[in-house]
C-alpha cells in the first residue's frame, strides 16, 4: 500500500522528471495578498506569475501547498472527505505548456505511476470546451461516454481571492462503485451522491478577472492544477474516509486511546472533527495566525471551539486539543519541520484558549438547551439574533457554532438580526485585510508590468544614475508629472530600498538633468518593481529621461542600525527563551524598531535585561556583518533563519553577524555591529495570543530618549523643589499620603451609603414575610454593593436585595437573598439572568448571591423594577 509519504515523493519526482522546478509550500498566511485570509490553493503563491506582473525565473513548477479553507466547516467530521486544512499537490505552467500536456501528465501519473484502473476514471470538462474534450477522447483515449460536460459552477475555476487568473477546467474522478451511488441510471460526475470522487482539477488559465468581475485575456496562458492529497490517499489506499488514511488514522487512534472511546456510531464525527481541527490549528498557528476576535484569528477560534464542543460529546472535561499537537508533529514534522520548533508555543496558546472556553461551554450549552426548550414549547423554529448574540457575547459561542448546533435540533438562527446586534455592540467586520483602492492598485499593477523588475543598487550605492521607466498619478499611467503633482515613479534601477521584510522604504530625491526634482517620500514594491512615491518639487518630469536617484543617507544609516539590531535581538531571544522563538513580524525605520516573535508568556524583567545585555555585548564586540547569496538548500544547512512570511526562490541572500546571527534577509545592514552604537528595549508586550512584541531604539532613538528623560527629570526636580537624587523618595512619600487619603475617602463613602439604610428597610415591600429591598446608587463600586448587601442581610434575616449602581460609565448589579428567603423560593442567580440583559450585560451566581455588569446604566431603574417583579413571582 502506498503511504501518504510515498504519494508526496512520487508526485514531486514525477513532475521533476517533466522539467518542473520543485517550489516549497508557502505560508498559510498569504504575503502581500490582502484578498485572502489564508492560502486556499496551490496557485496562490504563483498569482503574480500568472498575471504576468513579474519576470519569470522558470516556466514550469510543482509544489505541495499547505491550504486552509472553512467554507464547508459545518461538514468537517460529518462527511468522509471534508477538511479545513489539506495538502494540495500541484503542477503549473506559466506560458509554457497548455491543455494537451497538462491532460497527458495527469493521465500518465494516474494510470502509470499510481496504476489506477483506467476504466474507473471519469472526466469532466467545461460545457463548451471542445478542445479539452477531444484531447481526452481522441489523444488520451477516454471513451466519450465517460467524459461529462458541466457548467460554470462546476468546471470554471478562479480567481483565488477577489481578482487574478481564472479559466475553464477539467476534473478527474474515480468511480467508487454503484454500491455508493444514488441508483439512478444516469448517475455520473456532477451527481451529489458518493459514487464519483473528484481527485484532480486542471485549470486552463486564460483570463484575468478584476475586482469588478471583468475578464480579459491573460498575456500568456497557463496551467494551474490541484489534487487533494487526502482524497488521493483514500483512493490509493482503498479506504472509505480520509480519516482512515494512514496519517490521519494515527490521530484518530490517538484520540480514541487517550479519551477511552470507540470509533463507532456518534463518536465518529466527533473524533474526526477533533483530529482535523487539531491538525489545522497546529499548522496555522505555526505560520503566525493565532485565535482572536478578528479576521483569521476569529476563524481559528471558531475551529478550536468547534473541536471543544465535539470533545465534550466524547466526555472531555479538561483541555485536550493542545495534547494532540505533539502527535501532529510526530506525523508531519519530517516533511514540515517548521511545526517542530513551534510546537511548544502552539501548545501553550491552545491550552490557555481551551481553559478559557471550557469554563463557559457548559453554561452556554445549558442556556442553549433552555432556548431550544422554549422554541419547542411555542412552536417557533428560529433562534432570535438577540439570543445568538448573547450566547456569543456572554459564553463565547461563535454564531456559526450556535447555528450548527441549532441545525442539529431542527432549528435555524436569525443571522440578520444577529448581525444587527453585533453592529450595535461594536463595529466589527472592518477587517484590516480588505484590499485598498482599486484604481490605485490597478495603477500599481500597470507600473509593475511596464517596469518589469527594478535593478536594486542600494546595497553598494547611495546614488544611482538611472532612466525613468514609467510614471503614474495614482489613477493611471501617464507620460509626465508637473510641478506640485503627487505621483509615482518607476526607474530601471535604483538605490532606494523598497519597503519589504519589515524595513521601511527609503526617502530622498530624484534629480533630472534640466534641474527638475521629484521628492521621494516613500518607496514600495509591486511584485519586483520598485515604485517611488512622492511629489514634483520643481519642473516637469517625463518618461525615458535620465536621472540621478539620491537617497537620504542619514535616514538610511539609522534604518540600517535598527534593522541589524533586530537580527541580534532574535538571536539573543532564542538564547534566553529557547529555540521555539521565531520572528512573527517586524518593523524598522529611522527612529525605532519593533520585533514580534512567537512566545507563550510575558518576559520577566530579568529576561528582558539579559536579552538587552547580550545584544549590546554583540554590538560592542564589533562583529563583522556580511551578506552572501547562496542556494536555498545550502543556506538552510548553515542554520540560517528565514524571515516571517517571505517566499524564497532557489537563490537566497544570507546576512551573517559573526557566528552569532545568520538570517535570510534582503534588507540593508551596517557592515559592523559596532555601528549600531547601543540598543535599548523600551517595551515588552503582547500583540496577540502566542506572540510577544519588543519595541526598542538604537542610535538617534537612544539619544532622543535620553533627551526626553532628562527634560522630565529636570521638570520633576523643579516641581518638587528637590535635587534629582531625592525625587524618587519624594514621590514615594506623596504616594503613601495619597493612599492614606483614599482610605479615608472610602470610609466616608461607605458611611454615606449606609446612612439611609434604615429608611430603605422601612420603605421596602414585603411578600410572604420577605422584605424586598431595592435601590439604585451613583458611583458605588461592585465591592461597595456587596458590603452594603451583607449589612442589610445581617439586619433583616428574611430579605432579598436588588442593588444597581452606575460607576465609570457602566452598570453594576447585585442580587442577594437570606437563607429564609431562599427557603421560600428566592433565587438570586435566576433573577440576575433575567435583569442583566436590560442593562446590556450578563452575569450569574448562586441562589443567595449573584452579580452582573452591563454597558447601559441608563436602564438601571428598569432592571431593579424587573427584579422586584421576578421576586414577587417566585417567593411563595
Secondary structure, DSSP 8 states (H G I E B T S, - for coil): ---HHHHHHHHHHHHHTTT-EE-----SS-SS-TT-SS--STTGGGHHHHHT-S--S-SEEEEEEEEE--TTGGGTTTSSS--SEEEEEEEEEESS--HHHHHHHHHHIIIIIS---GGGEEEEEETT-HHHHHIIIIII---GGGEEEE-HHHHEEE-SSSSEEEEEEEEEEEE--GGGS---TT--TT-SSSSEEEEEEEEEEEEEE-TTS-EEEEEEEEEEEEEEHHHHHHHHTT-SSGGGSHHHHHHHHHHHHHHT--SSTTHHHHHHHHHHHHHHHHHHHHTT----SSHHHHHHHHHHHHHHHHHHHTT--S--HHHHHHHHHHHHTTT-THHHHHHHHHHHHHHHHHHHHHHHHHHHHHHHHHHHHHHHHHT--EE-HHHHHHHHHHH---HHHHHHHHHHTT-EE-HHHHHHHHHHH------TTS---HHHHHHHHHHHHHH---EE-TTT-SEEEEEEEEEE-SSSEESEE-TT-EEEEEESEES---SBTTB----EEEEETTS-EEEEEEEEEETTEEEEEEEEEES-EETT-EEEEEE-HHHHHHHHHHHHHHHHHHHHHHHHH-TT--EEEEEE-SS-EEEEEE-SS---HHHHHHHHHHHHHHHHTT-BEEEEEEEHHHHHHTT-B--TT----SEEEEEEETTTEEEE--S---SBGGGG--EEEEEEEEEETTEEEEEEEEHHHHHHHHHHHHHHHHHHHHHHT--GGGHHHHHHHHHHHHHHHHHHHHHHHHHHHHTTHHHHHHH-EEETTEEEEEEEEES--HHHHHHHHHHHHHH-SSEEEEEEEEETTEEEEEEEE-HHHHHTT--HHHHHHHHHGGGT-EEEE-SSEEEEEES-GGGHHHHHHHHHHHHHHH--
